[in-house]
Amino acid sequence: MADAAINAFAGTGKPYIEISGLWVYGANSSISEESPFDPPAMVSWREPIERRVLGASGMRGIVIVSGVAYGDGAGGIPGLLLGSPRDNAGNLIMLGTGRQHWATVHVADLADFFRRVLEHDSARGYYVIGDGLNPTAAELTEAAAVAAGAPGAVPGSDDEARARLGDYFAAVLLLDQGTVAAKAPSRARLAPLAPRTRRRVPPRELRDRCDAGLNDSPLPRGHDMSSQTTQQALPTGTWSVDKIHSTVGFALKYMAGTFQGTFSDFGARLDDGVFSGSAEVASIQVKHPNLETHLQSPDFFDAERFPQLSFLARDVSHVGDDLTMRGELTLKGHTEPVEITGHMTKPGPRSLRRRAPGDRRRGRAAVCHPEYNSSIPGVLKNAIDWASRPAGAGALRNKPVIVIGASTGMFGAVWAQAELRKVLGAAGARVAEADLGVGHAHEHLDPFGHLVDPAQREALRDSVEVLLSDLHDVATIAA
């Protein structure tokens, strides 16, 4: 195939990319483009072909030597780990002892580099592509266990790996390998991501370095569209985080998917344009309880020595509803500049903001509602949610409430009433046991909305009396 491509591309000056893998370098913990080849038998045929591609005249030969590619729920090696055999306890069995390192790269970064070498005429020769993380097979198998729902992962043996995969394939997967950044400025490469960031897409400075390697000088940058938009000032004052509706967490892409976790004990505030927040490392929560203790160990967050992580941003701005915070994240005693982007949610409707203080002063509430699809209307639920804020001090806190429902069906909104009682209770209201449901409302209400059935009018009167009896100012209201 390579010979056919050489014949077809000869004299055209067009680029031809040959895809290779790091296995051709053998066991090497710091692979770069200058590293010597030491291929196991499975990939020993690659080097002669790659040399022919690079030596061909009249075309631009490129060999991309990639680490183990992962991402977007695909990849042969990630699939291999997810399908690992299990021991009697259900644990995934690692390939070998699991101590060997594998060089990895996300498919999005790999695709981005392919585009760059195709677009730049100066790109030619060998390019080693890796993200610089170099995780162990044990770490990757443990991550796969979480994704596969296994209780954990246990070391295997080299013999077990050979029996499972055959001698040739096992030999390459038992190699201990890692990548480092190339030093030569004339070489194009994807600079490795720093382990402390573990971001999938390289930051701008690494992209610039990649461009510089391709052209020996930085590419001219395009105009920053955001610079043409006026930034708006943030509101002054102090704003505290609403813990009920907020989450502090993390998400890390790995070969088997995305590993996620949260911190249950956290706090944050925005004080005159300065944002500060922190979380207690000991409050970490993940889907796999056995990992919570491990994540607090010195291998990861080291909660005993560094019990808290924090973020401080003095540069907080927004354009429209798009929010940007530029600050410093301190984790495990190390501080790094971090830019966080988000979307601002507008405050509640002005009518709700006007009514909430007045509602808080009143001593009772009667909620009259219809029933939609066996539940309460979404608008009513939204209004209750707004009235429940701020948490613990909302307009409904300790307020006596009765519930009155009506529907065109025979049951008189009983399903919606049950839902509404639950929601009001969660908002802090004291919901009276007496409630009223009006079935076949189109028959039992006159054109002015008055009840025509004397028994139902009496039931309504009883419900209101129950509501009033729960007030301290009954005499004042009755008067």
N, C-alpha and C positions, 0 to 999 in steps of 0.2 A: 504494500500500500504506500509506503514512504517513497519507493522508487517511482511509482506512478505519479505521485504528487510532485516529485522533483521534476520529472519530465514535463508535466503539465504546466508548472509554474516557472520553468527555466526561461530566463530572458524577459519576464514580465515585471520583475521588481516587486511583485505582490507578496504580502506576508503569508507564511504558512506556519501554523502552530501545531507542534507535537506535544501531546499531554503525557507527562510522566509522573512518577510518584517518588517520595522520599526514600522508599525502600532501597533504591539503587545505591544509596550511600552507606548502607549497612548500619551497624551499631555506632552511633555518633550523637552525642548530646548537644552539639553546637554546629549544626549543619548550616553552611552558607554556599554560595556559588563556587567558592574556591576549594571546597572540601573534596578529598579524593573519593573515587567510587570504590565501593566494596559490596557489590550486589550479591544477595543470596541466589540460589539456583533458580528460584521462581521468576526473578526479574533480570537475570544475567544477560538476556537477549536485548535489553533495551538500549544499552550504551552504544553499541555499534550502529544501530539505526539512527539514534539521536545525533551521532557524530556525522553521519551522511547528510542529515537534514541541515545541520549547521554549516557543513562544508560545501554545500551546493552553491553554485554561482548563479547570478541573475535572478535571485529571489531573496526575500528577507526571512531567514529561518529563525524560529523562536521555539524554545523548549521550556514549558512551564512545569516545574517540578513541585507538585502540590502535597501538602499534608493531608491527613484524613479529613475529607469534606463532610460537613454536617449542616443541618438546618432545614426549615420548612417541612419537617416531618418525614424526611427521606434520607437516603444514604445507605450504602451497603453495609458499612461497618457498624453504624448505629443500629441497623436492623439485626445484625449479627449479635450485638450485645443484648438487645431486647429479647432475642430468642435463645439466650444462653440456657443450658440445662440447669436444673435445680437439684439441691440436695434434699434429704428427707424432711427438712424443716421448711422447704420452699424457697431457700435463699438461692440467688443466682450464683453460678460457679464462674469465677474469673478465669481469664486465659492466663495460664501459668500462675505465678505468685501474685501477679497484679502490680509488681513494683516497677515494671518497665514503663517508660514514658512514651507517649504518642504525640507527634506534632499534629495540630488540628487547624482548621480554617473554616469559617462560615461560608456557605455557598454564595451569599450576597457579596462578600468581599472578594471571593474568587472571580465571580462574574464581572465585578467592577474592574479588576486588574486585566482580565481578558480584553475588555473594551479599551483600556488605556494602551495596551501594547499594540492593538490593531490601529488605533488612531494616530500613533506617533511613529514617524518613519525611522527614528533613531533606535527604536527598540529592536534588539536582536540578541541571540545567544541564550544562555541559561538564566532562568529566574526561579529562585526558591521562594515558595509562598507558604507562610505559616503565620499564625496569630501570636506566637511567642508564649502562649500559656503553658504548653507542654504538660498536660495533665497525665497522671498515671492511669494505667488500665484499671487499677482498683477504683480510683475516683470516678471514672467513667462508668464502670459496672455498677457502682453504688448508686449513681445517678439514674442509670437504667432501671435499677431495682425499684426506685421510687415511681418511675413512669409505668413500670409493669405491674405495680401493686405487690411486689415481693417484699418480705420482711427485711431483707438486706442482701448482702453479697459476701461470699467467702472465697478465700484463695483456692486456686486449683493447683495444678502441677504442669510442668512441661510435657510430661508423658500424657496426661489427660488431654491437653490441647492438641497434641499430635494425633491421638486416637480420635478426637472429635473432628479435626479439620484436615488431617493428612500432614505429612512431613513438610511439604513445600509451603503450604499456606500458613501452617503454624510457625514456621521459621521466620516469616516476615512480621507476624503479629507479636512475636516474642522479642523483637528488636527493641532496644532502649534508644529512643531518638528524640531530638529537640532541634529547634531552629533559632538562629540569632540574626540580627540585622546585618546586612552587607555594609562594608565600609566605603567601597569605591563609589564616588559620586556619579560616575557615568553609568552605573548599573541601575536598571529599573527594578523596583521591587515593592511589595506591600510591606511597609514597616510594621513590625509586630506591635500589637496593642499592649500597653503596660498591664501587668497582671492586676494592679490595684483598681483599674477601671473596668475591664472586662466588657467594654462596649462593643457591640457587633459591628457598627459602621465606624470606620476610622475617623477621628476628629480632623478638622480642617488642616491643622498643621501637618498631620501625617499625609494627608492627600497632597498638600503642597510639596512635601518632600518627595513623594512618588512622582509628581509631575517634574520636579527638578531633576530627578534621576533620568527621566526619559529624554529631556531636552538639554540637560546640563545647565539649565537656567529656569527659574520659576515661570510658569505660564502666566500671561496677563490675566488678572482676575476680572470677572464681569462686575457690573454695577450691582451693589447690594440694594435690592428693591426696598428693604425695610428702611433704608436711609431716606427714602423719598416720602415716608409717612410720618406725620407728626406724632410723637409720643405724648400720651396724656398723663396728667398727674394723678397719683393715687389719693384717695380720701385720707384726710388726717385723722388723728385719734388712735385709739388702741382697739384692736380686733383680736379676739381670742378664738382658738380653734374649737369647733363643735365636735367633740369626740364621738358623739352618737353617729354622726354622718361622715366621719373622716376615717381614713386608714393610712397608716405608715407601713410600707412594705418594700419588698424588692423582688425582682424577677431576673433570672439568669438563664440565658439560652445555653443549652448543652446538647450533646449529640442525640439524646433521646427526646428532646422537647424543650420545655421551659420549666425551671424549678422556681417556685414562688414561696414566699414567706411573709409574715407580718409581725409587727410589734404591738402588743396590747396596751402597754404603758407608755404614753407619749404625751407631749405638749407642744404647743406652738402659738405664736402671736405675731401680729403685724402692728408695729408701734411707730406711727408717723413715718411710714415708708421703709422701715427696717424690719425684715422678717427674721425671726429666730425660732428654732425648733429643736427638740431632742427626743430621744427614745431610749428606754432602758433595755439593754441587750438581753438581760435575763428574762424579759417578757416575750422573747421570740416564739413564734408559733408557725409550725409547718404541718403539712398533711401527715407526715410520717413522724409520730411522737418520739421514736427512738433516736431520730436525728437531732432533736432539739438540744439534748445534752451535748451531743458531739459538736454542734454549731457554736456552742458557748465555750468550747475548749480552746486551748492555744492554737490548734490547727486552723481555726476560723476566726471568730470574733474575740476570743480570749476575754470573756466577760469578767473574770476575777480581776484582771489587771486594768481592763478598760470597760467599766460597767455601762458607759453611756456613749451613744453616737450623737452628733449634733450637726446642725446646718445653720449658717449665719449668712444672710444676704443683705448688703447695704445698697445694692443696685437693683431695685425692683421697679419695673415699668410695665406699661401696657399700651398697646395700640388697638383701639376698639375693645374687643373681648379677649384678645390674645395677650397672655401674661408672660413675662420673662423675668426670672430671678437669677442674678449672677452673684455667686457667693462662694463659700468654702465649706466643704464637707469634711468633718473630722471623724475618722473611723480607725479604731485600734491604734490611737495615738498618732496617726498620720493625717495631715491636712492637705487636701487637693482642691484646686479651683473647679467648680461645677456650675454648669448653666442648666437651669430647669425651665421648661416651657409648659404652659398650661392654658386653660380656657376659663374665663371668669363667668360665673353664673350670676345673672342679675338678681337683685333683691326681689322680694315678693311683691305682688300687686299693691299699688298705692292704697287702695281701699282697705286691704288687710292691715297695712302698716298704720293707717289712721285708726282702725277699730280696735286693734289689740290693746292699747292702753285703756280705752274705755271699757272694754270687755273685762279687763282685769279688775276694774273697780266695781263692776256689777257683781251681785252675789249669787246669781243663778243663771241657768241656760236651759232652754227647751229646744231640742233639735228635731225639726219636722222634715221628713225626707220621703222621697219615692223609692222604688226598688227597680234596679236595672240588672237584668241577667242574674237574679238571685243575690245581688250585692248592692252596695251603696254607690252612688254616682262618683266618678273620679274627681269632679270639681269639689264635692263635699269633703272627700278624703284629703285633697290638697289644702283646703282651708283649715282643716283640723291640724294638719302637719305644720302649717305656718303658725297657728295659734299655740302650738306646743313649744315653740322656741322663745327664748333660749332654754336649753334643757334644765329642768328643775325649777324654772321660774316663768313658765309660759302663762298665757291668759287663762288656760283651763286648769291650772294647778289647784287642787282641792276644791274645785267649783262643783256644787251640786248640779246635776244634769238629769233631765228626763228625755226619753226617746219616743217619738211619735212617728209612725210610718203609715203610708197608704199605698195601695197598689190596685190595679184593675183585676187582679186575680183573687181567689177566694181566701188566701192565707194572710192577707193584710201586711205584706212586707216583713214577715217574720225572719226570713233569712238575712235580709239587709239589717234588721234590728240587731240580730246576733253579732254581725260583723261590726256594726257601729258601736255597740257596747264594748266590744273588745278594743277597738281603736281609741275610744274615749278614755277607757281605763288606762291604756298604755300612755296616753297623753297626760295623765295625772288627775283626771276628773273623777268625782264621786258619783257614779251613775246610780240613780234610784232604781229600786226593784220594780216600781210601778211603771209600766209602759203601755202604749196603746197602739194597736194595729187595726187599720181600717181596710177591710177587704171590699172588693167590688166598689172602689171609690167613686167611679162614674155614676153609680146608682145611689150612694149614700151621702153625696155632697150636692148642695144646691148650686145654682150658677154663681153665687158669691163665695163659694168655698165653705159654707156652714154645714155642720152635720145635721142631717134631717132625722136621724134615729135618736129618740130620747135616751135610750140605754147607752148609746155611744157618747152622747153629750155628758151624761152622768159620769161615764168612765173617764172622759177627758177632765172633768172637774175634779175627780178623785186624784188623778195623776198630778194636776197642778197643786192640789193641797199637799200632797206628799212632798213635792218640790219645795213649797213654801215652808213646810214644817222643818226643813233641814237648814233654814237660814237663821242667822242671829237677828236680822232686822225684819222679822215677820210683821210686827206691829206697824212699823213704818210703811212697809209695802202695802199691807192691808188697808191702811188709812188712805 
